[in-house]
Amino acid sequence: RGPALTVTVNGTAVEAYDGETIAAVLLAAGLWQLRRTRRRGEPRGPYCGMGVCFECLVTVDGTAAVRACLTPVTDGMRIETGQETAP
C-alpha cells in the first residue's frame, strides 16, 4: 500500500491509499452502487474492472462520466456518485 490520502466522496472525507483506483476506494468504503440508469433507475456499480462496461461511472472534480475502475485516486479528489447516466 502506498501512502494514505484523503478523498471526498459525496461530501464525506474517506481514507484512500496512493495507487488505488476510485472503484477500490469506494468498495472499501462500502459503496457498491455508484450510479443509476437514466431510463429505469437501476443501480450500477463496478462490474468488469477493466474499463470496458462503463458501469462504474462517477463524477470527479466536476468532470462527469469518469470510469472509477481505471482512475487512480489523488489527494483531495472530490468524487460524486449517484448521477443518472445513459443506460
VENZIBEL-V301781 format. One record per helix or strand of 2 or more residues. SS is the DSSP state (H for helix, E for strand). FROM is the first residue (numbers start at 0). LEN is the number of residues. Records with the same first field share a line. If there is no record, write none. Layout:
SS: FROM-LEN ; FROM-LEN
This chain:
E: 3-6 ; 11-6 ; 34-3 ; 42-2 ; 56-4 ; 62-5 ; 77-3 ; 83-2
H: 21-7
